[in-house]
Amino acid sequence: MKRLASKGSPPSEVDCAIAPARKDAEHWMENRHGGESGGAGVVPWNALATNRFSQKPGREAGAAIRFLEEVERAYPKNEVLHDLIQRVAAKRLTTLGRLVLDASFKERIGLAEENGSLSFHYPASALEEFFEHVLGDFAADIGVSQIRTKEQRAEYLSSTPEPDPGIRSTDATPLSTASVKKPKPKPKRPKPAPKPPRPLDDLDLSSMDPKTQAVLREVKTLKLDRTPHAAAVLIRAILELSVDNYLASKNLKAQDKLSQRIKKCLTRLDPKQKDERFKAIRAGLADGTSLYAVATLHAFVHNKYFHADPTTIGSFAANIEPFLQALNDDV
């Protein structure tokens, strides 16, 4: 109606069909709410509505339906409760009814019933935690065998949150009008974690060959939190290309293993092995299981069980960047 009104004058009349009695309309109600039916119907009824429509619930199921309806009306904005209500209505309606009819249950939450109408001696805000607890239990794992006897029901109720007796009123009113629900303080949104910097963002490889420079430009466009595997592969490529560029520029013999070629470059750059800039590289060469070992980069590329993550790749890039910059500057 709102959509139509926004386009001009809404209709003042609509066609309708009137059934003499509810039973005469049941066929059409089932068609309407039994599913989409190729466009003839609408979204199916939920579990509670289906049970309500059946008009054939037994004493326990009927008690549960009345109880769940009252809870549903009382907390229109509590999505958790609404979800639990549907789950309980779908699989444990009779079991819940057994508890709802128990005198101890009624006393616990100040429930009174007259002519099928429910009223409560507690305000809605005082009972919300109790309802979430109980319906959560029934939606999960509470079955009839656990509340079959009065003693079992009493034992179960003793484990539930108890409303404050100090705010129990002498008069009982429907839960949905007992009080205005006390607003819960809005939880503070946690500050988003800082995004990891782009890998090798400050690295300058302008003395290297064009391909190495092109790969570096691609790496700098990557976001580690979105493409850690791509970053791992390209960082490994830059490391190998830079090392090979350096060895060629110094007319040094290139060996088969990348770790051996890195070691040869490092010996040329830092013969005394004391430069703090290359500490991570030296650690990787000394320990094959280190985060900075060449084997780690190989694993990111070739091992399907070895997954790259932004933190690890970011740390690796940051620690080899001084070595790559030194190679470039000495070419």
LODREN-402431 format. One record per atom (N, C-alpha, C): residue in one letter; x, y, z. Coordinates in steps of 0.001 Angstrom, whole numbers, padded with zeros to 6 digits, always signed. Example, Ala and Ser with C-alpha at 12.3 -4.5 7.8 and 13.67 -1.06 7.14 Angstrom:
REM residues 2
A+013190-005690+007800
A+012300-004500+007800
A+013200-003300+007800
S+012850-002250+007080
S+013670-001060+007140
S+012900+000030+007870
This chain:
REM residues 331
M+000836-001201+000000
M+000000+000000+000000
M+000874+001255+000000
K+001970+001217+000738
K+002861+002379+000762
K+003475+002617-000610
R+003834+001515-001272
R+004452+001642-002590
R+003455+002233-003587
L+002210+001776-003525
L+001173+002292-004426
L+000874+003764-004130
A+000823+004095-002834
A+000508+005472-002448
A+001580+006443-002929
S+002836+005955-002977
S+003914+006838-003418
S+003811+007173-004898
K+003035+006381-005634
K+002889+006596-007070
K+001633+007398-007417
G+000826+007720-006428
G-000411+008452-006685
G-001460+008083-005658
S-002707+008214-006016
S-003801+007895-005098
S-003925+006381-004948
P-003942+005874-003724
P-004093+004432-003532
P-005523+004006-003830
P-005758+002733-004108
P-007132+002265-004385
P-008009+002416-003147
S-009243+002704-003374
S-010199+002857-002265
S-011038+001604-002075
E-010975+000664-003030
E-011743-000574-002928
E-010869-001745-003373
V-011108-002903-002775
V-010425-004127-003202
V-011448-005250-003266
D-011205-006195-004159
D-012080-007364-004253
D-011734-008350-003140
C-012735-009031-002608
C-012483-010041-001591
C-013542-011134-001699
A-013260-012259-001071
A-014223-013358-001005
A-014493-013654+000454
I-015730-013849+000813
I-016106-014089+002204
I-016560-015540+002365
A-015962-016231+003309
A-016355-017612+003589
A-017377-017615+004718
P-018398-018462+004648
P-019426-018507+005696
P-018852-018858+007061
A-017837-019723+007092
A-017235-020137+008359
A-015767-020441+008127
R-015020-020517+009216
R-013587-020757+009119
R-013279-022060+008378
K-014043-023120+008696
K-013771-024427+008068
K-013949-024362+006561
D-014854-023460+006084
D-015055-023319+004646
D-013875-022605+003971
A-013100-021881+004776
A-011972-021124+004211
A-010644-021873+004344
E-010637-023004+005053
E-009375-023686+005336
E-008637-024090+004065
H-009368-024554+003054
H-008709-024960+001816
H-007920-023809+001209
W-008530-022611+001200
W-007866-021449+000600
W-006722-020947+001491
M-006901-021063+002791
M-005837-020654+003704
M-004607-021542+003537
E-004842-022844+003363
E-003727-023768+003153
E-003017-023468+001834
N-003822-023181+000794
N-003207-022825-000488
N-002377-021553-000377
R-002912-020612+000378
R-002256-019311+000494
R-000942-019416+001259
H-000933-020196+002324
H+000222-020222+003219
H+000994-021534+003199
G+000671-022431+002300
G+001374-023711+002252
G+002634-023669+001423
G+002950-022529+000851
G+004135-022400+000020
G+003854-021504-001154
E+004893-021196-001925
E+004729-020263-003040
E+003821-020817-004135
S+003881-022125-004385
S+003002-022785-005372
S+003016-022078-006714
G+004205-021785-007192
G+004322-021158-008509
G+003739-019772-008593
G+003631-019083-007495
G+003099-017724-007493
G+001702-017608-006928
A+001033-018736-006709
A-000336-018685-006176
A-000339-018390-004682
G+000714-018812-004008
G+000770-018629-002562
G+001861-017650-002168
V+002104-017586-000866
V+003156-016722-000350
V+004141-017590+000423
V+005083-016941+001091
V+006058-017690+001887
V+005323-018559+002907
P+005726-019802+003091
P+004995-020697+003989
P+004927-020171+005418
W+003898-020619+006132
W+003805-020320+007545
W+005019-020860+008278
N+005377-020200+009369
N+006419-020762+010212
N+005801-021852+011106
A+006657-022488+011920
A+006200-023641+012701
A+005094-023275+013681
L+005200-022127+014326
L+004184-021736+015302
L+002851-021447+014616
A+002892-020751+013489
A+001657-020451+012773
A+000991-021724+012255
T+001813-022683+011800
T+001264-023945+011306
T+000530-024690+012409
N+001148-024759+013587
N+000508-025438+014717
N-000747-024700+015176
R-000718-023383+015119
R-001872-022594+015522
R-003036-022825+014559
F-002740-022904+013289
F-003771-023064+012269
F-004436-024436+012339
S-003678-025440+012775
S-004212-026802+012757
S-005474-026944+013603
Q-005602-026150+014662
Q-006763-026197+015555
Q-006991-027595+016148
K-005963-028402+016149
K-006123-029741+016693
K-005082-030066+017758
P-004520-029078+018422
P-003511-029416+019412
P-004142-030031+020657
G-003378-030925+021278
G-003843-031486+022536
G-003652-030485+023657
R-003918-030928+024868
R-003854-030022+026019
R-002458-029431+026174
E-001431-030254+026103
E-000070-029769+026306
E+000392-028887+025150
A+000131-029322+023908
A+000528-028515+022754
A-000211-027185+022739
G-001494-027213+023108
G-002267-025974+023150
G-001706-025001+024165
A-001304-025513+025327
A-000718-024654+026368
A+000587-024040+025874
A+001383-024848+025168
A+002654-024350+024648
A+002431-023272+023597
I+001431-023465+022724
I+001146-022473+021687
I+000744-021141+022311
R-000139-021173+023290
R-000560-019927+023954
R+000636-019238+024617
F+001472-020029+025253
F+002651-019479+025931
F+003606-018845+024920
L+003904-019555+023840
L+004851-019045+022841
L+004309-017801+022146
E+003004-017766+021901
E+002400-016585+021281
E+002562-015356+022171
E+002348-015544+023464
E+002478-014418+024396
E+003916-013922+024450
V+004878-014853+024465
V+006291-014470+024480
V+006657-013766+023171
E+006137-014274+022068
E+006434-013682+020760
E+005943-012239+020693
R+004743-011982+021222
R+004192-010618+021202
R+004958-009689+022137
A+005469-010235+023241
A+006078-009395+024270
A+007448-008855+023874
Y+008136-009572+022986
Y+009505-009163+022638
Y+009643-009058+021108
P+009001-008076+020505
P+008984-007991+019030
P+010358-007774+018403
K+011315-007248+019175
K+012632-006943+018599
K+013710-007952+018996
N+013333-008968+019763
N+014322-009960+020192
N+014374-011084+019155
E+015284-010976+018212
E+015373-011944+017120
E+015799-013320+017616
V+016603-013347+018673
V+017040-014630+019236
V+015839-015412+019754
L+014986-014744+020519
L+013795-015406+021044
L+012870-015868+019924
H+012697-015058+018917
H+011794-015424+017820
H+012305-016664+017087
D+013613-016740+016919
D+014190-017921+016271
D+013994-019161+017137
L+014217-019020+018444
L+014038-020162+019362
L+012584-020622+019396
I+011656-019681+019360
I+010225-020023+019361
I+009894-020920+018177
Q+010396-020575+017000
Q+010107-021385+015803
Q+010725-022774+015908
R+011923-022841+016448
R+012588-024145+016562
R+011884-025051+017561
V+011446-024473+018675
V+010727-025267+019673
V+009371-025689+019130
A+008677-024780+018439
A+007357-025109+017877
A+007457-026214+016845
A+008606-026304+016174
A+008763-027303+015117
A+009013-028703+015654
K+009635-028819+016848
K+010014-030169+017267
K+009701-030529+018719
R+009370-029562+019584
R+009157-029932+020991
R+007983-029199+021608
L+006923-029026+020848
L+005767-028278+021335
L+005107-028988+022514
T+004861-030281+022386
T+004197-031030+023457
T+005073-031111+024696
T+006380-031275+024496
T+007297-031346+025631
T+007310-030039+026404
L+007343-028914+025682
L+007292-027611+026351
L+005975-027453+027088
G+004872-027899+026475
G+003564-027781+027122
G+003516-028509+028456
R+004202-029631+028554
R+004264-030368+029815
R+004868-029506+030923
L+005894-028714+030547
L+006525-027832+031528
L+005638-026631+031832
V+005044-026045+030796
V+004215-024847+030974
V+003032-025120+031896
L+002471-026334+031872
L+001320-026675+032711
L+001702-026997+034146
D+002994-027115+034404
D+003448-027475+035745
D+003274-026297+036705
A+002761-026576+037904
A+002519-025516+038893
A+003811-024815+039298
S+004907-025566+039386
S+006191-024964+039772
S+006672-023974+038718
F+006441-024304+037453
F+006808-023401+036366
F+006018-022098+036472
K+004707-022220+036693
K+003859-021036+036794
K+004267-020163+037968
E+004613-020801+039081
E+005033-020042+040257
E+006360-019346+040001
R+007255-020019+039295
R+008589-019482+039035
R+008519-018153+038290
I+007600-018050+037322
I+007539-016838+036495
I+006275-016020+036749
G+005533-016368+037807
G+004337-015601+038144
G+003279-015669+037074
L+003072-016861+036510
L+002120-017039+035415
L+000733-017368+035959
A-000250-016643+035457
A-001645-016906+035806
A-002440-017077+034515
E-003445-017946+034547
E-004238-018201+033349
E-005720-018127+033690
E-006440-017416+032848
E-007886-017299+033043
E-008564-017290+031676
N-009456-018277+031482
N-010195-018408+030220
N-009251-018446+029002
G-008138-019133+029177
G-007195-019286+028073
G-006259-018119+027852
S-006424-017043+028632
S-005542-015874+028503
S-004457-015928+029559
L-003229-015580+029188
L-002093-015625+030101
L-001772-014234+030619
S-001450-014172+031883
S-000983-012921+032484
S+000141-013253+033454
F+000914-012232+033832
F+002134-012463+034612
F+002243-011442+035739
H+002831-011894+036838
H+003075-011008+037977
H+004425-010305+037863
Y+005180-010600+036797
Y+006473-009955+036569
Y+006415-009150+035276
P+007183-008061+035198
P+007262-007320+033934
P+008072-008113+032906
A+007862-007791+031656
A+008546-008521+030588
A+010056-008448+030721
S+010575-007298+031140
S+012025-007133+031243
S+012643-008082+032259
A+011847-008495+033266
A+012372-009381+034313
A+012393-010847+033879
L+011691-011167+032812
L+011551-012579+032412
L+012282-012916+031123
E+012830-011924+030455
E+013436-012168+029140
E+014581-013175+029223
E+015441-013022+030228
E+016566-013953+030369
E+016077-015375+030617
F+015035-015519+031423
F+014471-016842+031713
F+013952-017490+030428
F+013206-016735+029640
F+012637-017292+028411
F+013733-017702+027429
E+014763-016886+027303
E+015869-017235+026398
E+016546-018525+026860
H+016717-018650+028163
H+017372-019845+028714
H+016541-021097+028454
V+015271-021051+028800
V+014414-022229+028676
V+014205-022614+027212
L+013873-021655+026373
L+013633-021979+024968
L+014921-022418+024280
G+016047-021877+024719
G+017327-022337+024186
G+017584-023795+024531
D+017238-024190+025773
D+017396-025591+026189
D+016504-026507+025371
F+015261-026100+025190
F+014307-026962+024476
F+014621-027024+022983
A+015143-025947+022442
A+015525-025966+021033
A+016744-026852+020795
A+017546-027037+021864
A+018790-027797+021704
A+018636-029253+022124
D+018494-029496+023430
D+018615-030904+023855
D+017674-031353+024972
I+016760-030528+025432
I+015840-030975+026472
I+014712-031780+025829
G+014560-033046+026243
G+013508-033908+025720
G+012537-034304+026809
V+011475-034993+026420
V+010427-035348+027371
V+010958-036225+028498
S+011961-037041+028232
S+012474-037943+029265
S+013135-037180+030408
Q+013528-035935+030152
Q+014215-035157+031183
Q+013259-034343+032048
I+011993-034211+031640
I+011025-033458+032455
I+009731-034258+032595
R+009837-035573+032553
R+008646-036414+032582
R+007920-036309+033925
T+008664-036330+035011
T+008038-036320+036336
T+008098-034935+036958
K+007292-034739+037991
K+007268-033448+038683
K+008630-033147+039302
E+009284-034195+039838
E+010593-034013+040453
E+011628-033568+039415
Q+011554-034183+038234
Q+012486-033794+037175
Q+012265-032354+036738
R+010989-031953+036670
R+010708-030577+036265
R+011196-029590+037318
A+011037-029948+038582
A+011514-029079+039659
A+013037-028952+039613
E+013701-030059+039339
E+015166-030035+039261
E+015619-029167+038088
Y+014919-029287+036963
Y+015296-028485+035807
Y+015086-026998+036088
L+013942-026658+036682
L+013648-025248+036949
L+014661-024619+037893
S+015223-025418+038788
S+016209-024879+039734
S+017479-024418+039033
S+017691-024868+037784
S+018894-024481+037041
S+018659-023271+036140
T+017437-022738+036161
T+017108-021614+035279
T+017245-020281+036011
P+017431-019171+035290
P+017515-017854+035936
P+016218-017542+036692
E+016342-017032+037901
E+015149-016726+038706
E+014895-015225+038692
P+013685-014790+038328
P+013388-013350+038357
P+013440-012814+039783
D+013729-011558+039910
D+013863-010924+041222
D+012510-010882+041937
P+012367-011598+043054
P+011081-011593+043772
P+010666-010204+044236
G+011641-009310+044371
G+011337-007967+044858
G+010508-007137+043907
I+010457-007516+042619
I+009670-006724+041663
I+008406-007463+041230
R+008081-008531+041944
R+006840-009250+041660
R+005657-008404+042124
S+004688-008215+041247
S+003528-007388+041585
S+002363-008271+042030
T+001432-007672+042733
T+000266-008428+043207
T-000727-008683+042077
D-000781-007768+041128
D-001694-007918+039993
D-000951-008506+038797
A-001627-009414+038100
A-001048-010018+036907
A-001624-009351+035662
T-000768-009078+034689
T-001189-008463+033435
T-000561-009228+032274
P-001147-009101+031073
P-000525-009750+029916
P+000927-009314+029760
L+001774-010243+029398
L+003201-009977+029324
L+003521-008857+028352
S+002797-008808+027237
S+003096-007817+026209
S+002740-006403+026636
T+001969-006248+027741
T+001622-004905+028212
T+002063-004688+029647
A+002811-005651+030212
A+003185-005556+031622
A+004118-004391+031885
S+005006-004132+030946
S+005915-003000+031108
S+006605-002749+029790
V+007128-001574+029677
V+007936-001276+028511
V+009277-001947+028693
K+009702-002680+027708
K+010950-003435+027803
K+012112-002481+028024
K+012883-002768+029056
K+014038-001946+029356
K+015057-002082+028227
P+015400-000974+027597
P+016344-001090+026477
P+017715-001549+026948
K+018280-002441+026209
K+019622-002907+026541
K+020640-001907+026000
P+021680-001652+026760
P+022697-000738+026231
P+023311-001306+024970
K+023507-000429+024018
K+024090-000883+022770
K+025555-001231+022983
P+025928-002429+022572
P+027336-002796+022750
P+028232-001910+021898
K+029369-001571+022449
K+030307-000751+021704
K+030918-001582+020589
R+030908-001002+019432
R+031506-001705+018306
R+033022-001703+018449
P+033609-002872+018351
P+035067-002896+018437
P+035688-002168+017257
K+036777-001505+017529
K+037460-000821+016446
K+037993-001845+015457
P+037784-001589+014180
P+038294-002546+013198
P+039804-002657+013277
A+040287-003873+013101
A+041728-004090+013144
A+042374-003330+011990
P+043530-002743+012252
P+044184-002003+011168
P+044527-002927+010011
K+044318-002430+008809
K+044605-003243+007637
K+046120-003388+007471
P+046566-004571+007110
P+048004-004752+006925
P+048506-003890+005782
P+049728-003349+005906
P+050251-002500+004831
P+050475-003318+003561
R+050533-002628+002453
R+050805-003331+001207
R+052233-003853+001238
P+052459-005084+000759
P+053786-005681+000855
P+054818-004940+000002
L+056015-004802+000579
L+057159-004196-000124
L+056845-002801-000658
D+056022-002061+000070
D+055514-000781-000424
D+056625+000244-000625
D+057695+000187+000202
D+058775+001180+000108
D+059973+000684-000689
L+059884-000509-001239
L+061015-001101-001937
L+061219-000449-003309
D+062476-000161-003622
D+062838+000419-004927
D+063794-000536-005628
L+063351-001085-006728
L+064194-002013-007497
L+064476-001436-008886
S+064693-000133-008934
S+064874+000537-010226
S+066163+000134-010934
S+067106-000506-010219
S+068348-000945-010859
S+068240-002354-011419
M+067110-003021-011132
M+066910-004385-011609
M+066342-004381-013025
D+066224-005551-013608
D+065710-005659-014966
D+064211-005319-015008
P+063661-005030-016177
P+062259-004588-016298
P+061245-005586-015733
K+061501-006879-015903
K+060518-007842-015399
K+060425-007791-013885
T+061588-007725-013218
T+061578-007661-011753
T+060827-006421-011288
Q+061046-005299-011972
Q+060338-004071-011615
Q+058830-004221-011849
A+058460-004903-012929
A+057032-005086-013236
A+056355-005957-012182
V+057025-007038-011758
V+056452-007909-010724
V+056293-007130-009421
L+057283-006289-009093
L+057186-005484-007873
L+055984-004544-007930
R+055746-003936-009091
R+054582-003053-009211
R+053283-003821-008956
E+053214-005047-009429
E+052020-005871-009198
E+051855-006202-007723
V+052962-006542-007079
V+052900-006872-005648
V+052362-005697-004845
K+052785-004505-005206
K+052381-003318-004449
K+050894-002992-004596
T+050238-003597-005566
T+048796-003371-005722
T+047962-004346-004885
L+048611-005379-004339
L+047877-006416-003613
L+047529-005975-002201
K+046397-006468-001706
K+045988-006267-000314
K+046158-007593+000413
L+047041-007608+001386
L+047386-008864+002053
L+046190-009549+002691
D+045217-008770+003188
D+044073-009393+003851
D+043136-010060+002849
R+043299-009773+001564
R+042441-010365+000544
R+043175-011384-000332
T+044465-011135-000573
T+045192-012007-001515
T+046533-012454-000943
P+046539-013116+000209
P+047827-013522+000798
P+048576-014552-000045
H+047847-015468-000702
H+048524-016491-001493
H+049184-015890-002730
A+048491-014986-003397
A+049074-014320-004555
A+050310-013524-004148
A+050238-012857-002998
A+051379-012088-002503
A+052570-013008-002216
A+052297-014178-001612
A+053381-015111-001293
A+054106-015568-002554
V+053324-015893-003583
V+053924-016374-004838
V+054767-015282-005483
L+054255-014053-005545
L+054984-012979-006218
L+056186-012507-005408
I+056085-012546-004088
I+057236-012158-003268
I+058374-013151-003467
R+058033-014418-003565
R+059058-015418-003839
R+059697-015152-005202
A+058877-014794-006192
A+059396-014495-007528
A+060350-013305-007494
I+059992-012248-006746
I+060842-011064-006647
I+062170-011409-005985
L+062113-012231-004937
L+063336-012624-004250
L+064288-013351-005212
E+063747-014308-005953
E+064598-015083-006862
E+065110-014219-008012
L+064242-013395-008593
L+064662-012531-009695
L+065737-011536-009253
S+065561-010968-008064
S+066519-009983-007562
S+067881-010622-007298
V+067848-011827-006708
V+069098-012539-006425
V+069838-012860-007727
D+069090-013354-008718
D+069722-013705-009992
D+070262-012465-010706
N+069529-011341-010615
N+070017-010079-011181
N+071340-009675-010547
Y+071399-009789-009239
Y+072589-009374-008501
Y+073788-010250-008857
L+073587-011568-008880
L+074679-012483-009206
L+075203-012221-010616
A+074293-011966-011539
A+074717-011692-012917
A+075508-010388-013000
S+075074-009384-012244
S+075760-008091-012290
S+077170-008175-011705
K+077414-009125-010818
K+078716-009291-010177
K+079520-010437-010799
N+078962-011019-011858
N+079620-012149-012519
N+079913-013288-011547
L+078951-013520-010639
L+079083-014621-009689
L+078328-015831-010220
K+078871-016999-009978
K+078256-018218-010477
K+076951-018483-009729
A+075904-018750-010484
A+074605-019056-009882
A+074500-020548-009614
Q+074165-020904-008376
Q+074008-022314-008021
Q+072540-022724-008160
D+072306-024031-008061
D+070958-024540-008320
D+069952-024090-007274
K+070293-024249-006012
K+069328-023967-004946
K+069237-022475-004661
L+068022-021999-004495
L+067815-020581-004207
L+068490-020189-002896
S+068434-021055-001899
S+069055-020742-000600
S+070559-020538-000749
Q+071200-021332-001635
Q+072641-021185-001861
Q+072946-019875-002569
R+072071-019489-003501
R+072282-018229-004216
R+072088-017038-003280
I+071090-017137-002385
I+070884-016064-001401
I+072109-015934-000500
K+072636-017071-000065
K+073807-017066+000826
K+075006-016416+000151
K+075177-016676-001156
K+076300-016087-001888
K+076138-014569-001965
C+074898-014101-002201
C+074652-012655-002232
C+074906-012029-000867
L+074448-012709+000159
L+074576-012185+001514
L+076046-012092+001928
T+076837-013061+001514
T+078269-013040+001821
T+078943-011838+001160
R+078489-011510-000047
R+079048-010356-000760
R+078616-009046-000100
L+077369-008963+000325
L+076847-007730+000931
L+077337-007538+002366
D+077445-008644+003100
D+077745-008566+004534
D+078782-009646+004902
P+080020-009458+004494
P+081029-010500+004701
P+081238-010874+006163
K+081052-009915+007074
K+081277-010205+008506
K+080007-010736+009189
Q+078903-010768+008456
Q+077630-011291+008972
Q+077205-010609+010282
K+077303-009300+010285
K+076939-008547+011485
K+075881-007468+011209
D+075528-007301+009956
D+074556-006260+009613
D+073164-006662+010118
E+072610-005844+011013
E+071310-006155+011628
E+070174-006185+010606
R+070341-005516+009479
R+069288-005498+008472
R+069005-006892+007903
F+070002-007751+007948
F+069887-009064+007309
F+069724-010201+008330
K+069362-009831+009553
K+069249-010840+010615
K+068215-011908+010274
A+067053-011490+009737
A+065988-012440+009397
A+066432-013370+008273
I+067138-012820+007283
I+067626-013650+006183
I+068625-014683+006697
R+069538-014249+007577
R+070511-015203+008138
R+069816-016292+008938
A+068757-015915+009679
A+068011-016903+010466
A+067343-017922+009548
G+066822-017460+008435
G+066179-018358+007489
G+067152-019324+006859
L+068380-018870+006604
L+069387-019744+006014
L+069903-020764+007026
A+069931-020353+008308
A+070467-021249+009335
A+069461-022307+009780
D+068182-021986+009699
D+067130-022900+010184
D+066097-023109+009072
G+066069-024312+008534
G+065152-024601+007440
G+063692-024550+007814
T+063380-024559+009128
T+061991-024494+009577
T+061576-023079+009961
S+062489-022130+009852
S+062197-020751+010241
S+061141-020137+009328
L+060434-019151+009866
L+059459-018417+009058
L+060129-017796+007846
Y+061416-017428+007999
Y+062122-016718+006934
Y+062956-017653+006070
A+062770-018946+006245
A+063499-019901+005417
A+062918-019908+004001
V+063802-020192+003046
V+063342-020299+001657
V+062314-021415+001532
A+062480-022461+002352
A+061535-023585+002317
A+060115-023132+002644
T+059992-022102+003471
T+058660-021586+003808
T+057989-021006+002570
L+058733-020230+001814
L+058169-019669+000579
L+057837-020769-000418
H+058714-021764-000510
H+058435-022891-001403
H+057113-023559-001013
A+056927-023722+000301
A+055714-024398+000784
A+054460-023613+000446
F+054529-022277+000537
F+053370-021464+000179
F+052972-021689-001279
V+053965-021941-002115
V+053704-022098-003548
V+053282-023526-003894
H+053962-024517-003305
H+053812-025895-003781
H+053036-026838-002856
N+052911-026503-001578
N+052275-027421-000622
N+050807-027028-000424
K+049892-027913-000813
K+048460-027578-000732
K+047965-027487+000705
Y+048738-027986+001662
Y+048321-027915+003064
Y+048948-026726+003795
F+049760-025959+003112
F+050475-024853+003739
F+049816-023556+003290
H+049020-022969+004154
H+048209-021808+003775
H+048874-020499+004196
A+048875-019565+003285
A+049408-018238+003578
A+048377-017425+004345
D+048844-016609+005275
D+047945-015692+005969
D+048566-014300+005939
P+047752-013249+006029
P+048262-011883+005870
P+049385-011526+006841
T+049262-011960+008104
T+050262-011599+009105
T+051621-012208+008770
T+051618-013506+008420
T+052871-014193+008114
T+053536-013599+006882
I+052748-013407+005819
I+053314-012875+004583
I+053799-011440+004783
G+053046-010649+005541
G+053459-009277+005816
G+054777-009233+006569
S+054937-010131+007548
S+056175-010190+008323
S+057346-010614+007443
F+057082-011620+006600
F+058145-012094+005701
F+058603-010959+004775
A+057653-010261+004169
A+057981-009182+003236
A+058768-008076+003921
A+058325-007708+005139
A+058992-006626+005857
A+060433-006986+006212
N+060684-008257+006499
N+062020-008661+006938
N+062995-008926+005796
I+062480-009222+004597
I+063412-009407+003479
I+063582-008123+002667
E+062743-007125+002939
E+062830-005894+002158
E+064202-005226+002254
P+064830-005123+003448
P+066172-004506+003501
P+067196-005265+002654
F+067066-006581+002622
F+067999-007392+001814
F+067785-007107+000331
L+066534-007049-000105
L+066251-006765-001513
L+066704-005368-001901
Q+066511-004415-000976
Q+066940-003042-001272
Q+068445-002969-001386
A+069143-003711-000523
A+070614-003724-000577
A+071119-004321-001882
L+070443-005368-002359
L+070819-005965-003634
L+070696-004930-004755
N+069552-004233-004770
N+069315-003219-005808
N+070368-002127-005767
D+070665-001663-004526
D+071593-000534-004392
D+073025-000900-004752
D+073342-002186-004730
D+074722-002608-005003
D+074890-003151-006417
V+073807-003153-007193
V+073911-003661-008573
V+074762-002682-009412
